[in-house]
Amino acid sequence: MSNPPSRPVPPRPEPPHTLELQVCTEATERLDRFLADQLSLSRTQAGRLIADGAVAVNGERARASRTLGRGDQVLVMLPEADPPRTITPHRIPLTAVYEDDAILVLDKPAGLVVHPAPGHWDDTLLNALVARGTSLSSGAEGRPGIVHRLDKDTSGLMIVAKTDAVHRSLSRAMGQRRIERVYAALVWGHLKRPLDIDAPVARHPRDRKRMAVLATGRAARSHAEQVARFDTCDLVRVKLETGRTHQIRVHMAHVGHPVVGDPVYGGGGARRATGAQRGRARAVEAACPRQALHAAVLRFKHPETGKWSEFRSDWPSDLAPALEAAQADSDLLARPNQLGYLGFFK
């Protein structure tokens, strides 16, 4: 079947529209970095908003270099929309977990890029949403409807906003840490105790495709705890407090427990194991087609009804052989709720 003709994503509504954000973390951060993160903008776009006088901190205009602190109120005047850019529809199967007139909660498969970018202009989640006929908020430039992102090879739950008002509400909730995001991951080694990882993340100074823990990076916090212990690896529950690029993968590698199957931050993979455990580690690695990371829980207040909503996604089928190899349980694949069986959802 041929794809339907391209349709333009609806333009942003006319001004004036304002977005109010509050800094809820102790760590300080530059204003332009804060806006880029909260509004899914580039630093250049955030800087342009600030230079145009569209941003105020605690009621006063501020420079891009202004350092924010806990409790600061940031007011953003959203500019008039640019002409809408066309996003080509592309029919890709999507799994809708929940949908109403305000939001769509999706279970994103691994291997799917979220929004168009170099190398992926017409085969992304956003192209699939347009082909599906889903109403989308204006969002940031080139990213209508996208409230938050997942890496290409990370699977799991995502929220899509259908209207501008809903998008603003969800973005504000995200900035105020009122949307709970919990991930399931297989990591090498064993966590001796729950970990509160507070380590700033920035682009690697020499390899621009990688991220790294750097003192000059943006504040990043993750909370990890062991769910199940296997011979060579653990199933862990990771709760995000912030949402930096590659954050969980970078943080777990930083504390010595890289995600199994991670081709970038894996830290040697099965070669980390020694003696009799190396064979089991190799079996786990061979059964893992990608990074063993899955967005398993989303919990938030519905932006229109105000009611708390929680959505769960079980361990994905493409990673099930890796979990079976880790646990050495031939019956695990037959269980309909593997994460629930292992005690992940609590």
Buried (B, 14 or more C-beta within 10 A) or exposed (E): EEEEEBBEBBBBBEEEBEBEBEBEBEBEBBBBBBBBBBBBBEBEBBBBBBEEEBBBBEEEEBBBEBEBEEEBEBBBBBBEBEEBEEBBBBEBEBEEBBEEEBBBBBBBBBEBBBBBEEEBEBBBBBBBBBBBEBBBBBBBBBBBBBBBBBBBBBBBBBBBBBBBBBBBBBBBBBBBBEBBBBBBBBBBBBBEEEBEBBBBBBBBEEEEEBBBBBEEBBBBBBBBBBBBEBBBBBBBBBBBBBBBBBBBBBBBBBBEBBBBBBEBBBBEBBEBBEEEBBEBBBBBBEBBBBBBBBBBBBBBBBBBEEEEBEBBBBBBEBBBBBBBBBBEBEEBEEBEEBBBBBEBBE
